[in-house]
Amino acid sequence: MRIVTCLPLLALAAFALGSTTNQGNAGQTSKHRAQCAGFGFQEGTDAFANCMMQLSLRQQRDQPPDHDTVVQRYRDLSMRRQGDERYPVCSAANMDAELDTSINKWVGPNCQLAPD
C-alpha cells in the first residue's frame, strides 16, 4: 500500500528531472543563437546554421569522455606498461585508478596491469 501512495510522487519527480534536462538543452541552444546573431549572422541562412553547428560541435568536443571510454584508455595504457618496472602495479591505492570490471583488475594512467 505504501508503494502505491509514493508512485505519484515518483512520477512527478521523474517528470521534473526530464523537464530540467530539456530546459538545459534549450538554454544552450538559445545561447548559441544569441552568439551567432552577435557574430552578425541572420537566422534562417546557411551561415547561421553553420555557426550553430560549429558551436554545437565545439560543445560536444569539450565534454569530458564517458566512464567506459576512460576505463578503456586506462586499460590500454596499463596493458602496454605490463612488466615495466618504472610503473607500480595498479591497485585501489592508486587515487586515479579505476576497476575494470571486464577483466576484474585495476587499471590507471600511471600504473601497470597486475600479472595473471
Biopython code that builds the backbone (N, CA, C, O; Angstrom):
import numpy as np
from Bio.PDB.StructureBuilder import StructureBuilder

atoms = [
    (1, "MET", "N", (0.825, -1.196, 0.000)),
    (1, "MET", "CA", (0.000, 0.000, 0.000)),
    (1, "MET", "C", (0.866, 1.255, 0.000)),
    (1, "MET", "O", (0.523, 2.257, -0.628)),
    (2, "ARG", "N", (1.988, 1.191, 0.708)),
    (2, "ARG", "CA", (2.870, 2.346, 0.813)),
    (2, "ARG", "C", (3.458, 2.703, -0.552)),
    (2, "ARG", "O", (3.637, 3.882, -0.860)),
    (3, "ILE", "N", (3.759, 1.698, -1.365)),
    (3, "ILE", "CA", (4.325, 1.932, -2.691)),
    (3, "ILE", "C", (3.318, 2.669, -3.569)),
    (3, "ILE", "O", (3.692, 3.560, -4.332)),
    (4, "VAL", "N", (2.066, 2.307, -3.464)),
    (4, "VAL", "CA", (1.024, 2.924, -4.276)),
    (4, "VAL", "C", (0.898, 4.417, -3.956)),
    (4, "VAL", "O", (0.667, 5.215, -4.865)),
    (5, "THR", "N", (1.044, 4.809, -2.700)),
    (5, "THR", "CA", (0.931, 6.224, -2.340)),
    (5, "THR", "C", (2.162, 7.010, -2.780)),
    (5, "THR", "O", (2.064, 8.216, -3.006)),
    (6, "CYS", "N", (3.310, 6.366, -2.908)),
    (6, "CYS", "CA", (4.535, 7.053, -3.331)),
    (6, "CYS", "C", (4.652, 7.144, -4.848)),
    (6, "CYS", "O", (5.430, 7.947, -5.361)),
    (7, "LEU", "N", (3.892, 6.334, -5.563)),
    (7, "LEU", "CA", (4.002, 6.290, -7.013)),
    (7, "LEU", "C", (3.755, 7.637, -7.687)),
    (7, "LEU", "O", (4.532, 8.006, -8.567)),
    (8, "PRO", "N", (2.715, 8.393, -7.322)),
    (8, "PRO", "CA", (2.524, 9.703, -7.961)),
    (8, "PRO", "C", (3.689, 10.663, -7.685)),
    (8, "PRO", "O", (4.057, 11.459, -8.549)),
    (9, "LEU", "N", (4.256, 10.587, -6.507)),
    (9, "LEU", "CA", (5.391, 11.438, -6.167)),
    (9, "LEU", "C", (6.604, 11.086, -7.022)),
    (9, "LEU", "O", (7.304, 11.983, -7.493)),
    (10, "LEU", "N", (6.863, 9.803, -7.229)),
    (10, "LEU", "CA", (7.967, 9.360, -8.069)),
    (10, "LEU", "C", (7.761, 9.779, -9.526)),
    (10, "LEU", "O", (8.710, 10.188, -10.194)),
    (11, "ALA", "N", (6.543, 9.681, -10.012)),
    (11, "ALA", "CA", (6.245, 10.099, -11.384)),
    (11, "ALA", "C", (6.473, 11.595, -11.554)),
    (11, "ALA", "O", (7.005, 12.028, -12.576)),
    (12, "LEU", "N", (6.079, 12.388, -10.565)),
    (12, "LEU", "CA", (6.287, 13.832, -10.618)),
    (12, "LEU", "C", (7.778, 14.164, -10.604)),
    (12, "LEU", "O", (8.221, 15.052, -11.333)),
    (13, "ALA", "N", (8.548, 13.463, -9.789)),
    (13, "ALA", "CA", (9.995, 13.699, -9.728)),
    (13, "ALA", "C", (10.653, 13.350, -11.056)),
    (13, "ALA", "O", (11.529, 14.082, -11.518)),
    (14, "ALA", "N", (10.250, 12.249, -11.678)),
    (14, "ALA", "CA", (10.813, 11.857, -12.976)),
    (14, "ALA", "C", (10.467, 12.883, -14.049)),
    (14, "ALA", "O", (11.307, 13.207, -14.888)),
    (15, "PHE", "N", (9.252, 13.392, -14.031)),
    (15, "PHE", "CA", (8.847, 14.417, -14.995)),
    (15, "PHE", "C", (9.665, 15.690, -14.805)),
    (15, "PHE", "O", (10.107, 16.300, -15.778)),
    (16, "ALA", "N", (9.864, 16.086, -13.560)),
    (16, "ALA", "CA", (10.627, 17.308, -13.274)),
    (16, "ALA", "C", (12.073, 17.154, -13.726)),
    (16, "ALA", "O", (12.657, 18.098, -14.257)),
    (17, "LEU", "N", (12.647, 16.000, -13.526)),
    (17, "LEU", "CA", (14.019, 15.749, -13.956)),
    (17, "LEU", "C", (14.122, 15.807, -15.471)),
    (17, "LEU", "O", (15.068, 16.392, -16.000)),
    (18, "GLY", "N", (13.187, 15.225, -16.166)),
    (18, "GLY", "CA", (13.184, 15.272, -17.627)),
    (18, "GLY", "C", (12.999, 16.681, -18.144)),
    (18, "GLY", "O", (13.622, 17.053, -19.138)),
    (19, "SER", "N", (12.169, 17.467, -17.508)),
    (19, "SER", "CA", (11.941, 18.845, -17.935)),
    (19, "SER", "C", (13.200, 19.679, -17.754)),
    (19, "SER", "O", (13.525, 20.514, -18.597)),
    (20, "THR", "N", (13.901, 19.452, -16.662)),
    (20, "THR", "CA", (15.120, 20.207, -16.401)),
    (20, "THR", "C", (16.153, 19.939, -17.474)),
    (20, "THR", "O", (16.816, 20.867, -17.938)),
    (21, "THR", "N", (16.304, 18.687, -17.876)),
    (21, "THR", "CA", (17.267, 18.342, -18.910)),
    (21, "THR", "C", (16.909, 19.015, -20.227)),
    (21, "THR", "O", (17.781, 19.562, -20.902)),
    (22, "ASN", "N", (15.631, 18.978, -20.597)),
    (22, "ASN", "CA", (15.208, 19.617, -21.839)),
    (22, "ASN", "C", (15.398, 21.125, -21.774)),
    (22, "ASN", "O", (15.792, 21.737, -22.767)),
    (23, "GLN", "N", (15.127, 21.732, -20.628)),
    (23, "GLN", "CA", (15.307, 23.171, -20.495)),
    (23, "GLN", "C", (16.783, 23.526, -20.578)),
    (23, "GLN", "O", (17.129, 24.576, -21.119)),
    (24, "GLY", "N", (17.665, 22.673, -20.054)),
    (24, "GLY", "CA", (19.098, 22.911, -20.147)),
    (24, "GLY", "C", (19.557, 22.908, -21.588)),
    (24, "GLY", "O", (20.360, 23.754, -21.982)),
    (25, "ASN", "N", (19.055, 21.958, -22.395)),
    (25, "ASN", "CA", (19.407, 21.905, -23.811)),
    (25, "ASN", "C", (18.840, 23.106, -24.553)),
    (25, "ASN", "O", (19.507, 23.669, -25.421)),
    (26, "ALA", "N", (17.616, 23.502, -24.221)),
    (26, "ALA", "CA", (17.009, 24.660, -24.869)),
    (26, "ALA", "C", (17.771, 25.925, -24.498)),
    (26, "ALA", "O", (17.948, 26.813, -25.332)),
    (27, "GLY", "N", (18.218, 26.010, -23.263)),
    (27, "GLY", "CA", (19.002, 27.163, -22.836)),
    (27, "GLY", "C", (20.312, 27.256, -23.590)),
    (27, "GLY", "O", (20.747, 28.347, -23.958)),
    (28, "GLN", "N", (20.943, 26.111, -23.823)),
    (28, "GLN", "CA", (22.200, 26.087, -24.574)),
    (28, "GLN", "C", (21.952, 26.490, -26.024)),
    (28, "GLN", "O", (22.754, 27.214, -26.614)),
    (29, "THR", "N", (20.845, 26.024, -26.600)),
    (29, "THR", "CA", (20.516, 26.385, -27.977)),
    (29, "THR", "C", (20.263, 27.881, -28.100)),
    (29, "THR", "O", (20.721, 28.510, -29.054)),
    (30, "SER", "N", (19.536, 28.458, -27.141)),
    (30, "SER", "CA", (19.279, 29.903, -27.208)),
    (30, "SER", "C", (20.572, 30.687, -27.001)),
    (30, "SER", "O", (20.738, 31.768, -27.565)),
    (31, "LYS", "N", (21.480, 30.154, -26.204)),
    (31, "LYS", "CA", (22.781, 30.807, -26.024)),
    (31, "LYS", "C", (23.553, 30.787, -27.343)),
    (31, "LYS", "O", (24.175, 31.781, -27.720)),
    (32, "HIS", "N", (23.510, 29.654, -28.039)),
    (32, "HIS", "CA", (24.177, 29.550, -29.345)),
    (32, "HIS", "C", (23.537, 30.502, -30.351)),
    (32, "HIS", "O", (24.242, 31.135, -31.138)),
    (33, "ARG", "N", (22.199, 30.610, -30.333)),
    (33, "ARG", "CA", (21.504, 31.531, -31.236)),
    (33, "ARG", "C", (21.976, 32.969, -31.000)),
    (33, "ARG", "O", (22.254, 33.717, -31.938)),
    (34, "ALA", "N", (22.057, 33.325, -29.720)),
    (34, "ALA", "CA", (22.480, 34.688, -29.379)),
    (34, "ALA", "C", (23.921, 34.934, -29.827)),
    (34, "ALA", "O", (24.244, 36.019, -30.311)),
    (35, "GLN", "N", (24.774, 33.944, -29.669)),
    (35, "GLN", "CA", (26.166, 34.098, -30.099)),
    (35, "GLN", "C", (26.252, 34.285, -31.612)),
    (35, "GLN", "O", (26.944, 35.179, -32.099)),
    (36, "CYS", "N", (25.541, 33.433, -32.349)),
    (36, "CYS", "CA", (25.583, 33.527, -33.813)),
    (36, "CYS", "C", (25.000, 34.848, -34.297)),
    (36, "CYS", "O", (25.523, 35.458, -35.230)),
    (37, "ALA", "N", (23.921, 35.289, -33.665)),
    (37, "ALA", "CA", (23.338, 36.583, -34.021)),
    (37, "ALA", "C", (24.315, 37.700, -33.680)),
    (37, "ALA", "O", (24.428, 38.678, -34.419)),
    (38, "GLY", "N", (25.022, 37.557, -32.559)),
    (38, "GLY", "CA", (26.025, 38.538, -32.168)),
    (38, "GLY", "C", (27.186, 38.609, -33.147)),
    (38, "GLY", "O", (27.823, 39.652, -33.293)),
    (39, "PHE", "N", (27.457, 37.499, -33.813)),
    (39, "PHE", "CA", (28.508, 37.485, -34.831)),
    (39, "PHE", "C", (28.042, 38.142, -36.132)),
    (39, "PHE", "O", (28.842, 38.381, -37.036)),
    (40, "GLY", "N", (26.745, 38.432, -36.217)),
    (40, "GLY", "CA", (26.210, 39.104, -37.392)),
    (40, "GLY", "C", (25.510, 38.194, -38.388)),
    (40, "GLY", "O", (25.150, 38.636, -39.479)),
    (41, "PHE", "N", (25.312, 36.935, -38.032)),
    (41, "PHE", "CA", (24.627, 36.006, -38.940)),
    (41, "PHE", "C", (23.115, 36.163, -38.804)),
    (41, "PHE", "O", (22.601, 36.329, -37.697)),
    (42, "GLN", "N", (22.407, 36.110, -39.926)),
    (42, "GLN", "CA", (20.956, 36.214, -39.949)),
    (42, "GLN", "C", (20.345, 34.826, -39.770)),
    (42, "GLN", "O", (20.735, 33.875, -40.447)),
    (43, "GLU", "N", (19.382, 34.720, -38.851)),
    (43, "GLU", "CA", (18.719, 33.438, -38.617)),
    (43, "GLU", "C", (17.995, 32.995, -39.888)),
    (43, "GLU", "O", (17.358, 33.799, -40.569)),
    (44, "GLY", "N", (18.105, 31.695, -40.194)),
    (44, "GLY", "CA", (17.473, 31.147, -41.392)),
    (44, "GLY", "C", (18.429, 31.046, -42.566)),
    (44, "GLY", "O", (18.063, 30.502, -43.608)),
    (45, "THR", "N", (19.652, 31.561, -42.422)),
    (45, "THR", "CA", (20.631, 31.470, -43.511)),
    (45, "THR", "C", (21.552, 30.285, -43.292)),
    (45, "THR", "O", (21.640, 29.744, -42.190)),
    (46, "ASP", "N", (22.232, 29.891, -44.351)),
    (46, "ASP", "CA", (23.195, 28.792, -44.241)),
    (46, "ASP", "C", (24.336, 29.156, -43.294)),
    (46, "ASP", "O", (24.822, 28.308, -42.545)),
    (47, "ALA", "N", (24.756, 30.402, -43.330)),
    (47, "ALA", "CA", (25.843, 30.843, -42.457)),
    (47, "ALA", "C", (25.438, 30.725, -40.983)),
    (47, "ALA", "O", (26.248, 30.330, -40.144)),
    (48, "PHE", "N", (24.185, 31.068, -40.674)),
    (48, "PHE", "CA", (23.690, 30.952, -39.303)),
    (48, "PHE", "C", (23.643, 29.488, -38.878)),
    (48, "PHE", "O", (24.041, 29.143, -37.766)),
    (49, "ALA", "N", (23.154, 28.631, -39.772)),
    (49, "ALA", "CA", (23.091, 27.192, -39.476)),
    (49, "ALA", "C", (24.490, 26.632, -39.254)),
    (49, "ALA", "O", (24.703, 25.830, -38.345)),
    (50, "ASN", "N", (25.442, 27.053, -40.079)),
    (50, "ASN", "CA", (26.816, 26.593, -39.924)),
    (50, "ASN", "C", (27.392, 27.058, -38.588)),
    (50, "ASN", "O", (28.088, 26.298, -37.914)),
    (51, "CYS", "N", (27.106, 28.299, -38.203)),
    (51, "CYS", "CA", (27.554, 28.819, -36.917)),
    (51, "CYS", "C", (26.990, 27.980, -35.767)),
    (51, "CYS", "O", (27.717, 27.605, -34.846)),
    (52, "MET", "N", (25.697, 27.692, -35.829)),
    (52, "MET", "CA", (25.055, 26.861, -34.795)),
    (52, "MET", "C", (25.700, 25.481, -34.729)),
    (52, "MET", "O", (25.952, 24.955, -33.645)),
    (53, "MET", "N", (25.966, 24.897, -35.905)),
    (53, "MET", "CA", (26.581, 23.574, -35.953)),
    (53, "MET", "C", (27.976, 23.598, -35.337)),
    (53, "MET", "O", (28.331, 22.708, -34.564)),
    (54, "GLN", "N", (28.765, 24.614, -35.679)),
    (54, "GLN", "CA", (30.128, 24.708, -35.155)),
    (54, "GLN", "C", (30.132, 24.868, -33.632)),
    (54, "GLN", "O", (30.953, 24.257, -32.948)),
    (55, "LEU", "N", (29.229, 25.678, -33.105)),
    (55, "LEU", "CA", (29.146, 25.845, -31.654)),
    (55, "LEU", "C", (28.713, 24.556, -30.964)),
    (55, "LEU", "O", (29.209, 24.220, -29.889)),
    (56, "SER", "N", (27.789, 23.842, -31.587)),
    (56, "SER", "CA", (27.336, 22.568, -31.026)),
    (56, "SER", "C", (28.462, 21.537, -31.033)),
    (56, "SER", "O", (28.651, 20.816, -30.053)),
    (57, "LEU", "N", (29.208, 21.465, -32.129)),
    (57, "LEU", "CA", (30.335, 20.529, -32.213)),
    (57, "LEU", "C", (31.411, 20.869, -31.191)),
    (57, "LEU", "O", (31.995, 19.975, -30.579)),
    (58, "ARG", "N", (31.672, 22.150, -31.006)),
    (58, "ARG", "CA", (32.663, 22.555, -30.008)),
    (58, "ARG", "C", (32.214, 22.154, -28.615)),
    (58, "ARG", "O", (33.021, 21.696, -27.806)),
    (59, "GLN", "N", (30.927, 22.325, -28.330)),
    (59, "GLN", "CA", (30.399, 21.940, -27.025)),
    (59, "GLN", "C", (30.554, 20.440, -26.806)),
    (59, "GLN", "O", (30.948, 20.017, -25.719)),
    (60, "GLN", "N", (30.249, 19.626, -27.823)),
    (60, "GLN", "CA", (30.395, 18.176, -27.709)),
    (60, "GLN", "C", (31.849, 17.785, -27.511)),
    (60, "GLN", "O", (32.152, 16.891, -26.722)),
    (61, "ARG", "N", (32.748, 18.452, -28.223)),
    (61, "ARG", "CA", (34.177, 18.142, -28.130)),
    (61, "ARG", "C", (34.717, 18.479, -26.742)),
    (61, "ARG", "O", (35.617, 17.802, -26.245)),
    (62, "ASP", "N", (34.176, 19.516, -26.117)),
    (62, "ASP", "CA", (34.635, 19.953, -24.810)),
    (62, "ASP", "C", (34.066, 19.128, -23.664)),
    (62, "ASP", "O", (34.491, 19.279, -22.519)),
    (63, "GLN", "N", (33.098, 18.248, -23.970)),
    (63, "GLN", "CA", (32.516, 17.397, -22.933)),
    (63, "GLN", "C", (33.544, 16.362, -22.491)),
    (63, "GLN", "O", (34.273, 15.827, -23.325)),
    (64, "PRO", "N", (33.615, 16.070, -21.195)),
    (64, "PRO", "CA", (34.543, 15.022, -20.757)),
    (64, "PRO", "C", (34.093, 13.659, -21.275)),
    (64, "PRO", "O", (32.897, 13.436, -21.464)),
    (65, "PRO", "N", (35.037, 12.742, -21.508)),
    (65, "PRO", "CA", (34.654, 11.421, -22.016)),
    (65, "PRO", "C", (33.848, 10.645, -20.975)),
    (65, "PRO", "O", (33.970, 10.890, -19.775)),
    (66, "ASP", "N", (33.030, 9.715, -21.444)),
    (66, "ASP", "CA", (32.242, 8.907, -20.514)),
    (66, "ASP", "C", (33.146, 7.899, -19.796)),
    (66, "ASP", "O", (34.285, 7.671, -20.202)),
    (67, "HIS", "N", (32.625, 7.312, -18.740)),
    (67, "HIS", "CA", (33.397, 6.423, -17.880)),
    (67, "HIS", "C", (33.973, 5.231, -18.640)),
    (67, "HIS", "O", (35.131, 4.871, -18.427)),
    (68, "ASP", "N", (33.197, 4.619, -19.510)),
    (68, "ASP", "CA", (33.679, 3.451, -20.261)),
    (68, "ASP", "C", (34.866, 3.808, -21.150)),
    (68, "ASP", "O", (35.788, 3.005, -21.295)),
    (69, "THR", "N", (34.860, 4.983, -21.738)),
    (69, "THR", "CA", (35.971, 5.429, -22.578)),
    (69, "THR", "C", (37.227, 5.615, -21.742)),
    (69, "THR", "O", (38.319, 5.236, -22.164)),
    (70, "VAL", "N", (37.075, 6.199, -20.554)),
    (70, "VAL", "CA", (38.216, 6.404, -19.658)),
    (70, "VAL", "C", (38.802, 5.070, -19.237)),
    (70, "VAL", "O", (40.020, 4.892, -19.268)),
    (71, "VAL", "N", (37.953, 4.128, -18.844)),
    (71, "VAL", "CA", (38.434, 2.811, -18.412)),
    (71, "VAL", "C", (39.144, 2.105, -19.563)),
    (71, "VAL", "O", (40.181, 1.479, -19.345)),
    (72, "GLN", "N", (38.618, 2.190, -20.773)),
    (72, "GLN", "CA", (39.267, 1.574, -21.935)),
    (72, "GLN", "C", (40.645, 2.185, -22.169)),
    (72, "GLN", "O", (41.611, 1.466, -22.424)),
    (73, "ARG", "N", (40.735, 3.496, -22.083)),
    (73, "ARG", "CA", (42.029, 4.183, -22.265)),
    (73, "ARG", "C", (43.015, 3.745, -21.185)),
    (73, "ARG", "O", (44.176, 3.469, -21.490)),
    (74, "TYR", "N", (42.571, 3.678, -19.926)),
    (74, "TYR", "CA", (43.435, 3.240, -18.827)),
    (74, "TYR", "C", (43.865, 1.790, -19.013)),
    (74, "TYR", "O", (45.015, 1.441, -18.745)),
    (75, "ARG", "N", (42.932, 0.935, -19.478)),
    (75, "ARG", "CA", (43.267, -0.476, -19.703)),
    (75, "ARG", "C", (44.376, -0.597, -20.748)),
    (75, "ARG", "O", (45.335, -1.348, -20.564)),
    (76, "ASP", "N", (44.236, 0.144, -21.838)),
    (76, "ASP", "CA", (45.254, 0.101, -22.891)),
    (76, "ASP", "C", (46.619, 0.550, -22.368)),
    (76, "ASP", "O", (47.635, -0.088, -22.644)),
    (77, "LEU", "N", (46.636, 1.650, -21.613)),
    (77, "LEU", "CA", (47.894, 2.139, -21.044)),
    (77, "LEU", "C", (48.495, 1.131, -20.079)),
    (77, "LEU", "O", (49.691, 0.847, -20.139)),
    (78, "SER", "N", (47.672, 0.589, -19.193)),
    (78, "SER", "CA", (48.153, -0.354, -18.179)),
    (78, "SER", "C", (48.680, -1.635, -18.817)),
    (78, "SER", "O", (49.668, -2.196, -18.344)),
    (79, "MET", "N", (48.033, -2.107, -19.889)),
    (79, "MET", "CA", (48.492, -3.321, -20.570)),
    (79, "MET", "C", (49.836, -3.076, -21.255)),
    (79, "MET", "O", (50.714, -3.938, -21.227)),
    (80, "ARG", "N", (49.998, -1.896, -21.873)),
    (80, "ARG", "CA", (51.273, -1.583, -22.532)),
    (80, "ARG", "C", (52.416, -1.499, -21.534)),
    (80, "ARG", "O", (53.562, -1.790, -21.877)),
    (81, "ARG", "N", (52.119, -1.106, -20.312)),
    (81, "ARG", "CA", (53.150, -0.946, -19.281)),
    (81, "ARG", "C", (53.418, -2.225, -18.498)),
    (81, "ARG", "O", (54.307, -2.250, -17.647)),
    (82, "GLN", "N", (52.671, -3.275, -18.769)),
    (82, "GLN", "CA", (52.820, -4.527, -18.022)),
    (82, "GLN", "C", (54.258, -5.026, -18.130)),
    (82, "GLN", "O", (54.778, -5.202, -19.232)),
    (83, "GLY", "N", (54.895, -5.253, -16.992)),
    (83, "GLY", "CA", (56.273, -5.716, -16.949)),
    (83, "GLY", "C", (57.295, -4.591, -16.872)),
    (83, "GLY", "O", (58.484, -4.853, -16.692)),
    (84, "ASP", "N", (56.858, -3.348, -17.005)),
    (84, "ASP", "CA", (57.756, -2.196, -16.926)),
    (84, "ASP", "C", (57.927, -1.814, -15.455)),
    (84, "ASP", "O", (56.975, -1.374, -14.811)),
    (85, "GLU", "N", (59.129, -1.983, -14.931)),
    (85, "GLU", "CA", (59.392, -1.755, -13.502)),
    (85, "GLU", "C", (59.296, -0.288, -13.091)),
    (85, "GLU", "O", (59.273, 0.017, -11.899)),
    (86, "ARG", "N", (59.240, 0.616, -14.055)),
    (86, "ARG", "CA", (59.122, 2.042, -13.715)),
    (86, "ARG", "C", (57.731, 2.383, -13.183)),
    (86, "ARG", "O", (57.549, 3.421, -12.548)),
    (87, "TYR", "N", (56.756, 1.521, -13.436)),
    (87, "TYR", "CA", (55.380, 1.782, -13.018)),
    (87, "TYR", "C", (54.958, 0.788, -11.950)),
    (87, "TYR", "O", (55.253, -0.403, -12.054)),
    (88, "PRO", "N", (54.263, 1.275, -10.914)),
    (88, "PRO", "CA", (53.750, 0.325, -9.909)),
    (88, "PRO", "C", (52.574, -0.457, -10.477)),
    (88, "PRO", "O", (51.971, -0.056, -11.473)),
    (89, "VAL", "N", (52.260, -1.560, -9.844)),
    (89, "VAL", "CA", (51.096, -2.349, -10.235)),
    (89, "VAL", "C", (49.846, -1.586, -9.797)),
    (89, "VAL", "O", (49.779, -1.090, -8.673)),
    (90, "CYS", "N", (48.870, -1.495, -10.680)),
    (90, "CYS", "CA", (47.625, -0.777, -10.372)),
    (90, "CYS", "C", (46.897, -1.456, -9.220)),
    (90, "CYS", "O", (46.819, -2.683, -9.150)),
    (91, "SER", "N", (46.367, -0.637, -8.323)),
    (91, "SER", "CA", (45.578, -1.155, -7.201)),
    (91, "SER", "C", (44.608, -0.078, -6.747)),
    (91, "SER", "O", (44.620, 1.041, -7.260)),
    (92, "ALA", "N", (43.783, -0.420, -5.797)),
    (92, "ALA", "CA", (42.816, 0.543, -5.265)),
    (92, "ALA", "C", (43.519, 1.692, -4.558)),
    (92, "ALA", "O", (42.920, 2.746, -4.345)),
    (93, "ALA", "N", (44.782, 1.502, -4.191)),
    (93, "ALA", "CA", (45.539, 2.560, -3.517)),
    (93, "ALA", "C", (45.894, 3.698, -4.466)),
    (93, "ALA", "O", (46.162, 4.814, -4.020)),
    (94, "ASN", "N", (45.898, 3.429, -5.768)),
    (94, "ASN", "CA", (46.160, 4.492, -6.736)),
    (94, "ASN", "C", (44.926, 5.386, -6.809)),
    (94, "ASN", "O", (43.828, 4.916, -7.108)),
    (95, "MET", "N", (45.110, 6.661, -6.538)),
    (95, "MET", "CA", (43.974, 7.588, -6.474)),
    (95, "MET", "C", (43.240, 7.731, -7.806)),
    (95, "MET", "O", (42.033, 7.972, -7.819)),
    (96, "ASP", "N", (43.948, 7.586, -8.922)),
    (96, "ASP", "CA", (43.312, 7.785, -10.220)),
    (96, "ASP", "C", (43.018, 6.480, -10.949)),
    (96, "ASP", "O", (42.657, 6.493, -12.126)),
    (97, "ALA", "N", (43.169, 5.349, -10.255)),
    (97, "ALA", "CA", (42.901, 4.051, -10.877)),
    (97, "ALA", "C", (41.401, 3.754, -10.884)),
    (97, "ALA", "O", (40.644, 4.248, -10.049)),
    (98, "GLU", "N", (41.002, 2.941, -11.841)),
    (98, "GLU", "CA", (39.603, 2.513, -11.972)),
    (98, "GLU", "C", (39.572, 0.988, -12.009)),
    (98, "GLU", "O", (40.502, 0.361, -12.515)),
    (99, "LEU", "N", (38.520, 0.396, -11.481)),
    (99, "LEU", "CA", (38.345, -1.048, -11.560)),
    (99, "LEU", "C", (37.707, -1.385, -12.897)),
    (99, "LEU", "O", (36.586, -0.968, -13.187)),
    (100, "ASP", "N", (38.432, -2.140, -13.701)),
    (100, "ASP", "CA", (37.908, -2.579, -14.999)),
    (100, "ASP", "C", (37.156, -3.882, -14.756)),
    (100, "ASP", "O", (37.767, -4.932, -14.559)),
    (101, "THR", "N", (35.840, -3.809, -14.772)),
    (101, "THR", "CA", (35.029, -4.977, -14.441)),
    (101, "THR", "C", (35.036, -6.039, -15.536)),
    (101, "THR", "O", (34.636, -7.177, -15.288)),
    (102, "SER", "N", (35.482, -5.689, -16.742)),
    (102, "SER", "CA", (35.531, -6.698, -17.802)),
    (102, "SER", "C", (36.678, -7.688, -17.581)),
    (102, "SER", "O", (36.596, -8.835, -18.020)),
    (103, "ILE", "N", (37.748, -7.252, -16.902)),
    (103, "ILE", "CA", (38.869, -8.150, -16.613)),
    (103, "ILE", "C", (39.093, -8.300, -15.109)),
    (103, "ILE", "O", (39.991, -9.026, -14.683)),
    (104, "ASN", "N", (38.277, -7.614, -14.308)),
    (104, "ASN", "CA", (38.347, -7.651, -12.846)),
    (104, "ASN", "C", (39.738, -7.325, -12.319)),
    (104, "ASN", "O", (40.266, -8.005, -11.439)),
    (105, "LYS", "N", (40.323, -6.257, -12.884)),
    (105, "LYS", "CA", (41.617, -5.770, -12.422)),
    (105, "LYS", "C", (41.596, -4.255, -12.398)),
    (105, "LYS", "O", (40.792, -3.618, -13.080)),
    (106, "TRP", "N", (42.495, -3.684, -11.601)),
    (106, "TRP", "CA", (42.623, -2.243, -11.539)),
    (106, "TRP", "C", (43.469, -1.761, -12.703)),
    (106, "TRP", "O", (44.465, -2.393, -13.055)),
    (107, "VAL", "N", (43.080, -0.651, -13.299)),
    (107, "VAL", "CA", (43.812, -0.030, -14.399)),
    (107, "VAL", "C", (43.925, 1.455, -14.102)),
    (107, "VAL", "O", (43.112, 2.011, -13.365)),
    (108, "GLY", "N", (44.929, 2.092, -14.674)),
    (108, "GLY", "CA", (45.100, 3.518, -14.420)),
    (108, "GLY", "C", (46.063, 4.163, -15.383)),
    (108, "GLY", "O", (46.717, 3.475, -16.166)),
    (109, "PRO", "N", (46.158, 5.483, -15.335)),
    (109, "PRO", "CA", (47.011, 6.207, -16.262)),
    (109, "PRO", "C", (48.494, 6.156, -15.885)),
    (109, "PRO", "O", (49.354, 6.402, -16.731)),
    (110, "ASN", "N", (48.798, 5.838, -14.627)),
    (110, "ASN", "CA", (50.183, 5.876, -14.151)),
    (110, "ASN", "C", (50.615, 4.585, -13.480)),
    (110, "ASN", "O", (51.415, 4.613, -12.546)),
    (111, "CYS", "N", (50.097, 3.450, -13.942)),
    (111, "CYS", "CA", (50.455, 2.176, -13.330)),
    (111, "CYS", "C", (50.359, 1.071, -14.384)),
    (111, "CYS", "O", (49.875, 1.286, -15.494)),
    (112, "GLN", "N", (50.835, -0.119, -14.003)),
    (112, "GLN", "CA", (50.786, -1.245, -14.925)),
    (112, "GLN", "C", (49.772, -2.277, -14.464)),
    (112, "GLN", "O", (49.436, -2.357, -13.283)),
    (113, "LEU", "N", (49.297, -3.054, -15.404)),
    (113, "LEU", "CA", (48.329, -4.093, -15.115)),
    (113, "LEU", "C", (48.982, -5.193, -14.288)),
    (113, "LEU", "O", (50.111, -5.602, -14.558)),
    (114, "ALA", "N", (48.264, -5.661, -13.287)),
    (114, "ALA", "CA", (48.791, -6.737, -12.451)),
    (114, "ALA", "C", (48.961, -8.014, -13.272)),
    (114, "ALA", "O", (48.115, -8.322, -14.112)),
    (115, "PRO", "N", (50.047, -8.764, -13.041)),
    (115, "PRO", "CA", (50.231, -10.014, -13.790)),
    (115, "PRO", "C", (49.163, -11.029, -13.400)),
    (115, "PRO", "O", (48.574, -10.960, -12.321)),
    (116, "ASP", "N", (48.934, -11.965, -14.300)),
    (116, "ASP", "CA", (47.912, -13.003, -14.039)),
    (116, "ASP", "C", (48.309, -13.977, -12.981)),
    (116, "ASP", "O", (47.548, -14.892, -12.667)),
]
sb = StructureBuilder()
sb.init_structure("model")
sb.init_model(0)
sb.init_chain("A")
sb.init_seg("    ")
for serial, (resi, resn, name, xyz) in enumerate(atoms, 1):
    if name == "N":
        sb.init_residue(resn, " ", resi, " ")
    sb.init_atom(name, np.array(xyz, "f"), 0.0, 1.0, " ", f" {name:<3s}", serial, name[0])
structure = sb.get_structure()
